[in-house]
Amino acid sequence: MRVLRRRLLFTVLPVVLVLVLRAGGEPPATSIRFSGYLGQSESGKPLDFIGVNGLAGTKRGCFFWYASKFYRLDAPEKIRMLFRQEGGCRQLLSDGADLWLERPDGKLLKLNRSGTAFEPFADPGAPQGQPAFVPAHLERSGWGKRLKLAVIRENAVIGYDAAGRSVGKVLDLPEAGSFNALGFLPESGELLASTAYPDCRIFRFRADGTPFAWALRRHLFTMIPAGRALFGADTHLQQIPEDFRTNSTRPLTRRDDMFIFGVAPMPGGGYYVGSSQGILRYPEGAALPDARIGGFPGCRALAVNDDGVLLALSSAERGTVFALDAGGESDTPFLSSSNTTSVGLWNSRRYRNGEALAVTAAGGTFYLLNRSRERVELWRFTPADGPAPGDAWKKLPDPPAESTAVAAWNRELFVLAAGRVWQLEGGKFVPFSTDIPVRHLAAAESGLCIAGEDRLIFLRADIRTGTFSPYREIPVANVTAVAAEGDRILISKPGALELYSAEDGSLEARLSVSDYAGGPVALCGNWLWTADAAKMAIARFRVERSVR
């Protein structure tokens, strides 16, 4: 079996957490120390969101929208909610001076001068693709002489003036495919229109409506203006230069499996990028972000292997599987799919109803329970199988339909269904005998751990025969999640994390967290992780031996 790294790191964080001592007043030999939130550049300051529905910048700063709340971002450490407005947001749009919100029904609202509410502006009637505003500095040249806003309707461009009044059709688009996005070049103000897949072309039009004689074949999901720059977004962000015919587009970010919803310039250079992974901060000329602002969506399950790959199953993102770098031994973990070439965001539609995750105790193979219509499927993924994680999952025999948890010991697979444990044998799942109704299930190198209503039972495995026998019983109640690794068992419960020894059943360490709801946990060596539902974040902790 592979030996996990257990190096100690003694670094003082500006975070003090209260440890509850053992009975008798003796301090535990082991302590649990907070070590940051995954995805947070500012440790100890989680935000209650991961993605944004829209982001745009104006002269008054960078603004973003999430879950009916409207925020202002002045600096990574200075974020405040301005107001709440129901009705939803499809995207935020800006001309560099003012800000508009597009609702899901296509209606456009404009932020008032005091920044306290959005007010009706125009109703283009659910336009195709993204509306485009003429940049404020180009209002007296090019298309700016004729209109302020352009939208796509029935293969034509419809214009609106600065007051939100329709000026009618201003351009017939070529019969070249389905147009889905518009944008204005930041110097000439000339209009760009892009077609959707599979045509994937960008057309350019002069201010009098005549097209250039050529089109660039480059697919963009959308075009995003940001101050005096125009961007395109597909699987990465790219800047569209004034003469893009010869220069093509210039990628600004490494290719990532994330959706980009907006871009805003930062004072002094660089950009904020609003994405499905939160807000990423890109310094001037940087291909990788130096900060990520945002928490993590509601998390259903966690699993980490000994290579430091952490999988997180998001219930808030319809079962999306996120693959993250677990942070090594840094005390300021910064995670996104942008900061590593081997770990990405796995959001294949195949796994949108994920139920649970597990990882083998040695070897690093992951397992995923996924609900598909009327049955539950079981999938396996080993990072060494290939560079395309979304396509490298291998389907295994279906477990019982009521399955809610999975555990993997060596090559043995177990699932939990309706209080019973089932084991995969000969291509099908058969009952695995336990003495109690089971609520939670986990596997370690040395055996299997099951949790009932008021106790943990550790089943020791015989390496030669693969059989399991009861070895240790630990009285503990209110368990919400279990993880096991080596000779340790980690449990999650409302208000606390507890670490037990599988050898003698003793409580090694207990961390009391007042607002902790008892989320899913993962354990690997001297690090542990848990999803904190109260903060919409994944918290990381360090297990340390006391020095006496």
C-alpha positions as CSV (number, residue, x, y, z in Angstrom):
1,M,0.0,0.0,0.0
2,R,1.1,3.5,-0.7
3,V,2.5,5.4,2.3
4,L,0.8,8.7,2.8
5,R,2.9,11.8,3.6
6,R,2.7,12.9,7.2
7,R,5.1,15.8,7.4
8,L,4.3,18.4,10.1
9,L,4.0,22.1,9.4
10,F,4.1,24.5,12.3
11,T,2.7,27.8,11.2
12,V,0.8,30.3,13.3
13,L,-2.5,31.5,11.8
14,P,-4.3,34.6,12.9
15,V,-7.3,32.4,13.8
16,V,-7.9,31.0,17.2
17,L,-10.3,28.1,17.6
18,V,-11.5,26.6,20.9
19,L,-10.5,23.0,21.6
20,V,-12.7,21.0,24.0
21,L,-10.4,19.1,26.4
22,R,-10.8,15.5,27.4
23,A,-12.5,14.5,30.5
24,G,-10.2,14.8,33.5
25,G,-8.7,18.1,32.4
26,E,-5.8,16.6,30.4
27,P,-5.1,18.2,27.0
28,P,-5.4,15.8,24.1
29,A,-2.1,14.5,22.6
30,T,-3.4,15.7,19.2
31,S,-5.1,18.9,18.2
32,I,-7.0,20.2,15.2
33,R,-6.0,23.6,13.8
34,F,-7.9,25.6,11.3
35,S,-6.0,26.1,8.0
36,G,-8.1,28.2,5.7
37,Y,-11.1,27.9,3.4
38,L,-10.6,26.2,0.0
39,G,-11.0,28.8,-2.8
40,Q,-10.4,31.7,-0.4
41,S,-7.4,34.0,-0.9
42,E,-8.2,35.6,2.4
43,S,-8.2,32.8,4.9
44,G,-10.9,33.1,7.6
45,K,-13.1,35.3,5.4
46,P,-15.4,33.0,3.4
47,L,-18.1,34.5,1.3
48,D,-21.5,33.0,0.8
49,F,-21.3,32.3,-2.9
50,I,-19.1,30.5,-5.5
51,G,-20.3,31.6,-8.9
52,V,-21.8,34.9,-10.0
53,N,-24.8,35.5,-12.3
54,G,-23.2,38.6,-13.7
55,L,-20.3,40.9,-13.3
56,A,-19.4,44.2,-14.9
57,G,-17.3,47.3,-14.2
58,T,-18.2,51.0,-14.4
59,K,-16.5,54.2,-13.3
60,R,-18.1,53.6,-9.9
61,G,-16.3,50.2,-9.4
62,C,-16.9,46.5,-10.0
63,F,-20.4,45.1,-9.4
64,F,-21.7,41.6,-9.4
65,W,-24.9,39.7,-8.8
66,Y,-25.6,36.5,-7.0
67,A,-28.9,34.9,-5.9
68,S,-31.0,38.0,-6.0
69,K,-28.3,40.1,-4.2
70,F,-26.4,42.9,-5.8
71,Y,-22.8,43.5,-4.6
72,R,-20.0,46.0,-5.0
73,L,-16.4,44.9,-5.1
74,D,-13.8,47.6,-4.4
75,A,-11.0,45.3,-3.5
76,P,-10.7,41.6,-2.7
77,E,-11.1,42.3,1.0
78,K,-13.8,44.9,0.6
79,I,-17.1,43.5,-0.7
80,R,-20.5,44.7,0.4
81,M,-24.1,43.9,-0.6
82,L,-25.9,47.0,-1.9
83,F,-29.4,45.7,-2.0
84,R,-31.6,42.7,-2.8
85,Q,-33.9,42.6,-5.9
86,E,-36.1,39.7,-6.8
87,G,-36.7,38.7,-10.4
88,G,-33.3,37.1,-11.2
89,C,-30.4,38.2,-13.4
90,R,-29.3,36.8,-16.7
91,Q,-26.3,39.1,-17.0
92,L,-24.9,42.5,-16.1
93,L,-24.0,44.8,-18.9
94,S,-21.9,48.0,-18.9
95,D,-20.7,50.7,-21.3
96,G,-17.9,51.6,-18.9
97,A,-20.0,54.4,-17.3
98,D,-23.4,52.9,-16.5
99,L,-24.7,49.5,-15.6
100,W,-27.7,47.5,-16.8
101,L,-29.2,44.2,-15.7
102,E,-30.8,41.8,-18.1
103,R,-33.6,39.7,-16.5
104,P,-34.3,36.1,-17.6
105,D,-37.3,37.4,-19.6
106,G,-35.1,39.7,-21.6
107,K,-36.1,43.0,-20.0
108,L,-33.3,45.5,-19.3
109,L,-33.1,47.5,-16.1
110,K,-30.6,50.4,-15.4
111,L,-28.9,51.1,-12.1
112,N,-30.0,54.5,-10.9
113,R,-27.6,57.3,-10.1
114,S,-27.6,56.7,-6.4
115,G,-26.8,53.0,-6.9
116,T,-29.8,51.9,-4.7
117,A,-32.0,50.2,-7.2
118,F,-32.5,49.0,-10.8
119,E,-35.1,50.9,-12.8
120,P,-36.9,49.8,-16.1
121,F,-34.9,50.8,-19.2
122,A,-36.0,48.8,-22.3
123,D,-38.0,45.7,-23.2
124,P,-36.4,44.2,-26.3
125,G,-38.5,41.1,-25.9
126,A,-36.1,38.3,-25.0
127,P,-33.4,39.1,-27.6
128,Q,-31.2,36.3,-29.0
129,G,-27.8,36.2,-27.3
130,Q,-26.3,39.0,-25.4
131,P,-27.3,42.7,-25.9
132,A,-24.4,45.1,-26.6
133,F,-24.1,48.7,-25.4
134,V,-22.0,51.2,-27.4
135,P,-19.1,52.1,-25.1
136,A,-19.5,55.5,-23.4
137,H,-16.4,56.9,-25.0
138,L,-17.7,56.1,-28.5
139,E,-21.2,57.7,-28.2
140,R,-20.4,60.4,-30.9
141,S,-18.7,58.1,-33.4
142,G,-19.5,55.0,-35.5
143,W,-22.6,53.2,-34.4
144,G,-22.8,55.6,-31.4
145,K,-24.2,58.3,-33.6
146,R,-27.3,56.1,-34.3
147,L,-27.9,54.0,-31.2
148,K,-26.9,53.2,-27.7
149,L,-28.1,49.5,-27.5
150,A,-28.1,46.7,-30.1
151,V,-29.9,43.4,-29.8
152,I,-30.4,40.5,-32.2
153,R,-34.0,39.7,-33.3
154,E,-35.0,37.4,-36.2
155,N,-31.6,37.6,-37.9
156,A,-31.5,41.4,-37.7
157,V,-30.0,44.0,-35.3
158,I,-32.5,46.2,-33.6
159,G,-31.4,49.5,-32.1
160,Y,-32.3,51.5,-29.0
161,D,-31.4,55.0,-28.1
162,A,-30.0,56.2,-24.7
163,A,-33.5,56.6,-23.3
164,G,-34.4,53.0,-24.1
165,R,-36.6,53.8,-27.0
166,S,-36.5,51.5,-30.1
167,V,-35.1,53.0,-33.3
168,G,-36.0,50.0,-35.3
169,K,-34.0,47.7,-37.5
170,V,-30.5,49.0,-38.2
171,L,-28.9,46.0,-39.8
172,D,-29.8,42.8,-41.6
173,L,-27.5,40.0,-40.6
174,P,-26.2,37.6,-43.3
175,E,-27.9,34.2,-43.8
176,A,-24.8,32.5,-42.3
177,G,-26.2,30.7,-39.3
178,S,-27.7,31.5,-36.0
179,F,-26.2,34.8,-34.5
180,N,-25.9,34.7,-30.7
181,A,-23.7,37.7,-29.7
182,L,-22.9,41.3,-30.5
183,G,-20.0,43.6,-29.5
184,F,-18.4,46.9,-30.4
185,L,-14.7,47.3,-31.1
186,P,-13.2,49.7,-28.5
187,E,-11.4,52.0,-31.0
188,S,-13.5,52.2,-34.1
189,G,-16.8,51.3,-32.6
190,E,-17.5,48.9,-35.4
191,L,-20.0,46.2,-34.8
192,L,-19.1,42.5,-34.4
193,A,-21.6,39.7,-34.7
194,S,-20.8,36.1,-34.0
195,T,-22.7,32.9,-35.0
196,A,-23.3,29.9,-32.9
197,Y,-21.9,26.4,-33.2
198,P,-21.2,24.8,-35.7
199,D,-20.8,27.8,-38.0
200,C,-18.6,29.7,-35.5
201,R,-17.8,32.9,-37.3
202,I,-17.4,36.5,-36.4
203,F,-18.6,39.2,-38.8
204,R,-17.6,42.8,-38.7
205,F,-19.7,45.8,-39.9
206,R,-18.9,49.4,-40.6
207,A,-20.9,52.2,-39.1
208,D,-23.0,52.5,-42.3
209,G,-24.0,48.9,-42.0
210,T,-21.8,47.5,-44.8
211,P,-20.0,44.3,-43.8
212,F,-16.3,43.6,-44.3
213,A,-15.7,41.1,-47.1
214,W,-14.4,38.4,-44.7
215,A,-15.2,36.8,-41.4
216,L,-13.0,35.2,-38.8
217,R,-13.8,31.6,-38.0
218,R,-13.5,31.7,-34.2
219,H,-16.3,30.4,-31.9
220,L,-17.3,32.6,-29.0
221,F,-20.0,31.8,-26.4
222,T,-20.4,35.5,-25.8
223,M,-18.7,38.9,-26.2
224,I,-18.0,40.9,-23.1
225,P,-17.0,44.6,-23.1
226,A,-14.9,45.8,-20.2
227,G,-13.9,49.5,-20.3
228,R,-11.9,50.2,-23.4
229,A,-11.5,46.5,-24.3
230,L,-13.7,43.8,-25.8
231,F,-13.4,40.2,-24.8
232,G,-14.7,36.9,-26.1
233,A,-15.4,33.9,-23.9
234,D,-15.5,30.2,-24.8
235,T,-13.6,27.8,-22.6
236,H,-11.1,30.6,-21.8
237,L,-11.1,34.3,-21.9
238,Q,-9.5,36.1,-24.9
239,Q,-9.2,39.7,-25.9
240,I,-10.5,40.8,-29.3
241,P,-8.0,43.3,-30.9
242,E,-9.1,46.1,-33.2
243,D,-7.6,44.4,-36.3
244,F,-8.5,40.8,-35.3
245,R,-8.4,39.7,-39.0
246,T,-4.6,39.5,-38.9
247,N,-3.9,39.3,-35.2
248,S,-6.7,36.8,-34.4
249,T,-7.8,36.8,-30.8
250,R,-5.3,36.7,-27.9
251,P,-6.0,34.2,-25.1
252,L,-5.7,35.8,-21.7
253,T,-6.4,32.8,-19.5
254,R,-5.4,29.1,-19.7
255,R,-8.1,26.8,-21.0
256,D,-10.5,26.0,-18.2
257,D,-13.9,24.2,-17.9
258,M,-15.7,27.1,-16.4
259,F,-18.4,29.5,-17.6
260,I,-17.5,33.2,-17.8
261,F,-20.2,35.7,-17.0
262,G,-18.4,39.0,-17.0
263,V,-15.2,41.0,-17.0
264,A,-14.3,44.2,-15.2
265,P,-11.1,46.2,-15.4
266,M,-9.1,46.7,-12.1
267,P,-7.7,50.1,-11.2
268,G,-4.0,50.1,-12.2
269,G,-4.4,47.2,-14.7
270,G,-5.7,43.7,-14.8
271,Y,-9.2,42.3,-14.7
272,Y,-11.7,40.7,-12.4
273,V,-13.4,37.7,-14.2
274,G,-16.8,36.6,-13.0
275,S,-17.2,32.9,-13.5
276,S,-18.9,29.7,-12.3
277,Q,-15.8,29.3,-9.9
278,G,-16.3,32.7,-8.3
279,I,-14.5,35.9,-9.1
280,L,-11.0,35.4,-10.3
281,R,-8.4,38.3,-10.2
282,Y,-6.0,38.5,-13.1
283,P,-3.1,40.9,-12.7
284,E,-1.9,42.8,-15.8
285,G,-0.5,40.3,-18.3
286,A,-1.0,37.3,-16.1
287,A,-2.4,34.0,-17.6
288,L,-3.2,32.6,-14.1
289,P,-5.3,34.4,-11.4
290,D,-3.6,35.5,-8.2
291,A,-6.7,35.5,-6.1
292,R,-10.1,33.8,-6.1
293,I,-13.0,35.5,-4.3
294,G,-15.9,33.3,-3.3
295,G,-16.9,30.3,-1.3
296,F,-18.2,26.9,-2.4
297,P,-21.8,25.8,-3.3
298,G,-23.7,23.4,-1.0
299,C,-21.6,20.3,-0.8
300,R,-23.0,16.8,-0.6
301,A,-19.8,14.8,-0.4
302,L,-16.0,15.1,-0.3
303,A,-13.2,12.6,-1.1
304,V,-9.4,13.2,-1.3
305,N,-6.6,10.9,-2.5
306,D,-3.0,10.7,-1.4
307,D,-1.9,12.7,-4.5
308,G,-3.8,15.8,-3.1
309,V,-6.7,15.7,-5.5
310,L,-9.9,16.6,-3.7
311,L,-13.3,15.8,-5.3
312,A,-16.3,17.8,-4.1
313,L,-19.9,16.9,-5.1
314,S,-22.0,20.1,-5.2
315,S,-25.7,19.8,-4.6
316,A,-26.2,23.5,-5.3
317,E,-24.8,23.0,-8.8
318,R,-27.1,20.0,-9.6
319,G,-24.6,17.4,-8.6
320,T,-21.6,18.8,-10.4
321,V,-18.3,17.1,-9.5
322,F,-15.5,19.6,-8.8
323,A,-11.9,18.5,-8.8
324,L,-9.6,20.7,-6.8
325,D,-6.0,20.8,-5.7
326,A,-6.2,20.0,-2.0
327,G,-3.7,22.8,-1.2
328,G,-0.5,20.9,-0.3
329,E,1.0,22.3,2.9
330,S,0.2,25.9,2.2
331,D,-1.7,27.8,5.0
332,T,-3.4,30.0,2.5
333,P,-5.0,27.5,0.1
334,F,-6.1,29.0,-3.2
335,L,-8.1,26.7,-5.4
336,S,-9.6,26.8,-8.8
337,S,-9.1,24.8,-12.0
338,S,-6.8,27.5,-13.1
339,N,-3.8,26.9,-10.8
340,T,-2.9,23.4,-11.9
341,T,-2.5,21.5,-15.2
342,S,-3.7,18.2,-13.8
343,V,-6.8,19.1,-11.8
344,G,-9.9,20.6,-13.4
345,L,-13.6,21.2,-12.9
346,W,-15.4,18.0,-13.9
347,N,-18.9,19.1,-14.8
348,S,-20.0,16.4,-17.2
349,R,-23.8,16.4,-17.5
350,R,-23.6,12.7,-16.9
351,Y,-23.1,13.3,-13.2
352,R,-25.6,16.1,-12.4
353,N,-27.5,14.0,-9.9
354,G,-24.6,12.8,-7.9
355,E,-25.3,11.1,-4.5
356,A,-22.0,10.3,-2.9
357,L,-18.2,10.1,-3.4
358,A,-15.5,7.7,-2.1
359,V,-11.8,7.1,-2.7
360,T,-9.8,4.0,-2.2
361,A,-7.7,4.0,0.9
362,A,-4.5,3.4,-1.1
363,G,-4.0,4.1,-4.8
364,G,-6.2,7.2,-5.4
365,T,-9.1,5.8,-7.3
366,F,-12.4,7.6,-6.9
367,Y,-15.9,6.3,-7.0
368,L,-19.2,8.2,-7.6
369,L,-22.8,7.3,-6.9
370,N,-25.0,9.0,-9.5
371,R,-28.8,8.9,-9.6
372,S,-30.0,8.4,-13.2
373,R,-33.8,8.5,-13.6
374,E,-35.1,5.5,-11.7
375,R,-31.7,3.9,-10.7
376,V,-28.4,4.7,-9.1
377,E,-25.3,4.2,-11.1
378,L,-21.7,3.6,-9.8
379,W,-18.8,5.1,-11.6
380,R,-15.0,4.8,-11.1
381,F,-12.2,7.2,-12.0
382,T,-8.5,6.9,-11.6
383,P,-6.5,10.1,-12.4
384,A,-3.8,8.0,-14.1
385,D,-6.4,6.8,-16.7
386,G,-5.9,9.8,-18.8
387,P,-5.9,13.6,-19.2
388,A,-9.7,14.0,-19.8
389,P,-11.3,13.5,-16.4
390,G,-14.8,14.2,-17.7
391,D,-14.6,11.2,-20.1
392,A,-12.5,8.8,-18.1
393,W,-15.1,7.6,-15.7
394,K,-15.8,3.9,-16.0
395,K,-19.3,2.5,-15.3
396,L,-19.6,-0.4,-12.8
397,P,-22.5,-2.6,-12.0
398,D,-25.5,-0.7,-10.7
399,P,-26.0,-0.8,-6.9
400,P,-29.4,-1.0,-5.1
401,A,-31.7,1.9,-6.1
402,E,-31.8,3.2,-2.5
403,S,-28.0,3.6,-2.3
404,T,-26.8,6.8,-0.6
405,A,-23.1,6.1,0.2
406,V,-20.2,4.3,-1.2
407,A,-16.9,3.0,0.4
408,A,-13.9,1.3,-1.2
409,W,-11.4,-0.9,0.6
410,N,-8.6,-2.3,-1.6
411,R,-10.6,-3.7,-4.5
412,E,-13.8,-4.3,-2.4
413,L,-16.7,-2.0,-2.9
414,F,-19.5,-1.3,-0.5
415,V,-22.7,0.8,-0.7
416,L,-25.2,1.8,1.9
417,A,-28.9,1.5,1.0
418,A,-31.8,1.9,3.3
419,G,-29.8,1.2,6.5
420,R,-28.1,-2.0,5.0
421,V,-24.6,-2.4,3.7
422,W,-24.1,-4.2,0.3
423,Q,-20.9,-5.6,-1.1
424,L,-20.0,-6.0,-4.8
425,E,-19.2,-9.7,-5.5
426,G,-19.2,-11.4,-8.9
427,G,-20.6,-8.4,-10.8
428,K,-23.6,-7.8,-8.4
429,F,-24.2,-6.4,-5.0
430,V,-25.0,-8.8,-2.2
431,P,-26.0,-8.1,1.5
432,F,-23.1,-7.5,3.9
433,S,-23.9,-8.6,7.4
434,T,-23.9,-5.9,10.2
435,D,-25.3,-6.0,13.7
436,I,-26.9,-2.5,13.6
437,P,-28.9,-0.4,11.2
438,V,-26.2,1.7,9.4
439,R,-26.4,5.4,8.8
440,H,-22.9,6.2,7.5
441,L,-20.1,4.2,5.9
442,A,-16.4,4.8,5.3
443,A,-13.3,2.7,4.6
444,A,-9.6,2.9,5.7
445,E,-6.5,0.9,4.8
446,S,-7.1,-1.5,7.7
447,G,-10.9,-1.9,7.5
448,L,-14.4,-0.7,7.3
449,C,-16.2,1.8,9.6
450,I,-20.0,1.9,10.0
451,A,-22.0,4.4,12.1
452,G,-25.3,3.7,13.6
453,E,-27.6,5.8,15.7
454,D,-25.5,5.8,18.9
455,R,-22.2,4.0,18.0
456,L,-19.3,3.5,15.6
457,I,-18.2,0.0,14.8
458,F,-14.8,-0.6,13.2
459,L,-14.4,-3.8,11.2
460,R,-10.8,-5.0,10.8
461,A,-10.0,-6.4,7.4
462,D,-7.9,-9.6,6.8
463,I,-5.5,-8.7,4.0
464,R,-5.1,-12.3,2.9
465,T,-8.8,-13.3,2.8
466,G,-10.5,-10.0,2.4
467,T,-12.9,-10.8,5.3
468,F,-14.0,-8.4,7.9
469,S,-14.6,-8.9,11.6
470,P,-15.7,-6.5,14.4
471,Y,-12.7,-5.0,16.1
472,R,-13.7,-1.9,18.0
473,E,-17.0,-0.3,19.1
474,I,-17.1,3.4,20.0
475,P,-20.1,5.0,21.7
476,V,-20.9,8.2,19.8
477,A,-24.3,9.8,18.7
478,N,-25.5,12.5,16.3
479,V,-23.0,11.5,13.6
480,T,-23.6,13.3,10.3
481,A,-20.6,12.1,8.3
482,V,-17.6,9.7,8.6
483,A,-14.2,9.5,7.0
484,A,-11.5,6.9,7.9
485,E,-7.8,6.8,7.0
486,G,-4.9,4.8,8.5
487,D,-5.8,4.0,12.1
488,R,-8.0,7.1,12.5
489,I,-11.7,7.7,12.2
490,L,-13.0,11.3,11.6
491,I,-16.7,12.1,12.4
492,S,-18.7,15.2,11.8
493,K,-21.6,16.2,14.0
494,P,-23.4,19.4,14.7
495,G,-21.0,21.8,16.4
496,A,-17.9,19.6,16.3
497,L,-15.4,17.5,14.5
498,E,-14.0,14.5,16.4
499,L,-11.0,12.3,15.6
500,Y,-10.9,8.8,17.1
501,S,-8.3,6.0,17.1
502,A,-9.5,2.8,15.5
503,E,-6.9,0.9,17.6
504,D,-8.1,1.7,21.1
505,G,-11.3,3.7,20.5
506,S,-9.9,6.8,22.2
507,L,-10.9,10.3,21.3
508,E,-7.6,11.9,19.9
509,A,-8.9,15.4,19.3
510,R,-12.1,17.4,19.3
511,L,-12.7,20.7,17.6
512,S,-15.7,22.7,18.7
513,V,-17.2,25.0,16.0
514,S,-20.3,26.9,17.2
515,D,-22.1,27.4,13.9
516,Y,-21.0,24.2,12.2
517,A,-23.9,22.1,10.9
518,G,-22.0,18.9,10.5
519,G,-21.1,18.6,6.8
520,P,-19.3,15.9,4.8
521,V,-15.7,15.2,5.7
522,A,-12.5,13.9,4.1
523,L,-9.3,12.8,5.8
524,C,-5.8,12.2,4.4
525,G,-2.6,12.1,6.5
526,N,-2.4,15.1,8.7
527,W,-5.0,17.1,6.8
528,L,-8.8,17.0,7.0
529,W,-11.5,18.8,5.2
530,T,-15.2,19.5,5.8
531,A,-17.9,21.3,4.0
532,D,-19.4,24.1,6.1
533,A,-23.0,24.6,5.1
534,A,-23.3,27.8,7.2
535,K,-20.5,29.5,5.3
536,M,-21.0,27.8,1.9
537,A,-17.3,26.9,2.0
538,I,-14.9,23.9,2.3
539,A,-12.8,24.4,5.4
540,R,-9.4,22.8,5.8
541,F,-7.8,21.7,9.1
542,R,-4.4,20.5,10.2
543,V,-4.0,17.6,12.7
544,E,-1.0,18.2,14.9
545,R,0.7,16.4,17.8
546,S,1.2,18.4,20.9
547,V,4.9,19.0,21.9
548,R,5.5,18.1,25.6
